[in-house]
Amino acid sequence: GLISDEQLVQALAEQMGCQVINLGDTQLKREVMLASRIDSMMAQMYRVVPVKVEDDVLTIATNEPQNLTIQDELRTLLGKDIRVVVCTETDLKKILTAEQSAKLGDLQKNRDLNPDFQRGGRGGPPGNFPNRGGGPGGQGFGDRSGRSGPGGQGCAAP
């Protein structure tokens, strides 16, 4: 392209009033994942990385700081104010892919160690889950008006 990922991130951050974070070789920290209540599936779905939890404020890294719907949904689901820092798409993909690989490794290890897992477990029959939103006919979470709710825009102060 005409500009680098870093230049794009810097421009987005300036436009949105956010800080830039270089995730580089960072791995998701278990204590932050637990405190934030964002598991790897949520991180993949919302394309965010929890960076820090302090009091009732969760700082997340994303390459889409302009997507206020994500901030609104996370605020509603987690009951925390959301602050956003901006990272490159490359860094985000790298961390989310590494986390997904680690999760698959854990599943394989559990499968090897747990004979019930191989037989399908002891749970009941599969449930019938209603459409939970986002797709045709579903109701998504949050307010699609572009407002970000009580916590304001949500970017971390520069």
C-alpha positions in Angstrom: 0.0 0.0 0.0 0.9 3.6 0.0 1.3 3.8 3.8 2.7 1.4 6.4 0.6 -0.3 9.1 2.3 1.9 11.7 1.4 5.1 9.8 -2.2 4.0 9.5 -2.4 3.2 13.2 -0.8 6.5 14.1 -3.3 8.4 11.9 -6.3 6.5 13.4 -5.1 7.1 16.9 -4.7 10.8 16.3 -8.1 11.0 14.7 -9.8 9.1 17.5 -7.7 10.7 20.4 -6.2 7.3 21.4 -2.8 6.1 22.3 -0.8 3.6 20.1 0.4 0.4 21.6 3.1 -1.8 20.1 2.0 -5.4 21.0 5.1 -6.8 19.2 5.8 -10.2 20.7 3.4 -9.7 23.6 1.4 -12.7 24.7 -2.0 -12.5 26.3 -1.5 -12.4 30.1 -3.7 -14.9 31.9 -4.3 -12.6 34.9 -5.5 -9.8 32.6 -7.7 -12.3 30.6 -9.2 -13.5 33.9 -9.7 -10.0 35.4 -11.2 -8.7 32.1 -13.5 -11.7 31.7 -12.5 -11.7 28.0 -11.7 -15.3 27.0 -10.0 -16.2 23.7 -13.3 -16.8 21.9 -14.5 -13.3 22.8 -11.1 -11.8 21.9 -11.4 -13.5 18.4 -15.0 -12.4 17.9 -14.4 -8.8 18.9 -10.9 -8.7 17.5 -9.5 -7.1 20.7 -6.7 -7.9 23.2 -7.2 -7.1 26.9 -4.2 -5.0 27.9 -4.9 -3.8 31.5 -7.7 -3.9 34.1 -7.6 -1.1 36.7 -10.5 -0.6 39.1 -13.6 -0.7 36.8 -11.7 0.3 33.6 -10.7 -2.3 31.0 -8.1 -1.2 28.4 -8.3 -3.1 25.2 -6.1 -3.0 22.1 -7.8 -3.0 18.7 -7.0 -2.0 15.1 -10.6 -0.6 14.8 -10.9 2.2 17.4 -13.7 3.8 15.3 -15.9 0.8 15.9 -17.9 2.1 18.8 -20.3 -0.8 18.7 -17.6 -3.1 20.0 -16.9 -0.8 22.9 -20.6 -0.5 23.7 -21.1 -4.3 23.6 -18.1 -5.0 25.8 -19.1 -2.3 28.3 -22.6 -3.9 28.5 -21.4 -7.5 28.7 -18.6 -6.9 31.1 -19.9 -4.1 33.2 -16.7 -2.1 32.9 -15.7 1.2 31.3 -13.7 0.5 28.2 -10.6 2.4 27.1 -9.1 1.8 23.7 -5.5 1.8 22.5 -4.7 1.2 18.9 -2.5 -1.6 17.5 -1.6 -2.8 14.0 -3.7 -5.4 12.4 -0.6 -7.5 12.0 0.1 -7.5 15.8 -3.5 -8.2 16.6 -3.6 -11.2 14.2 -0.4 -12.5 15.6 -1.6 -12.5 19.2 -5.0 -13.9 18.4 -3.6 -16.7 16.3 -1.0 -17.6 19.0 -3.8 -17.6 21.6 -6.0 -19.8 19.4 -3.1 -22.2 18.8 -2.5 -22.4 22.6 -6.2 -23.1 23.1 -6.2 -26.0 20.6 -3.1 -27.4 22.3 -4.9 -27.3 25.6 -7.9 -29.1 24.1 -5.7 -31.8 22.6 -3.9 -32.3 26.0 -7.3 -32.5 27.8 -8.6 -35.0 25.2 -5.5 -37.2 25.7 -5.8 -37.1 29.5 -9.6 -37.4 29.9 -11.2 -40.7 28.6 -14.7 -39.1 29.0 -13.7 -36.5 26.5 -13.0 -39.1 23.8 -16.4 -40.8 24.5 -18.2 -37.5 24.1 -18.4 -36.7 27.8 -21.2 -37.2 30.2 -23.3 -34.2 29.4 -27.0 -34.4 28.3 -28.2 -34.1 24.7 -27.3 -31.2 22.6 -29.4 -28.1 23.4 -31.5 -26.1 21.1 -30.1 -22.6 21.3 -32.1 -19.6 19.9 -30.5 -17.2 17.4 -28.5 -14.9 19.7 -28.2 -12.0 17.3 -26.0 -10.6 14.6 -27.4 -12.9 11.9 -30.6 -12.6 9.8 -33.5 -12.2 12.1 -31.4 -11.8 15.1 -31.1 -8.9 17.5 -27.5 -7.7 18.0 -26.3 -6.4 21.3 -26.0 -2.7 22.0 -27.1 0.5 20.4 -26.3 0.9 16.7 -26.7 4.6 16.9 -22.9 5.3 17.1 -23.2 6.6 20.6 -20.8 5.0 23.1 -22.8 5.2 26.2 -22.0 6.6 29.6 -18.3 6.1 29.4 -17.8 8.4 26.5 -15.8 7.6 23.4 -13.6 5.2 25.2 -10.1 6.0 23.9 -7.3 6.1 26.4 -6.1 9.6 26.8 -2.9 10.4 24.8 
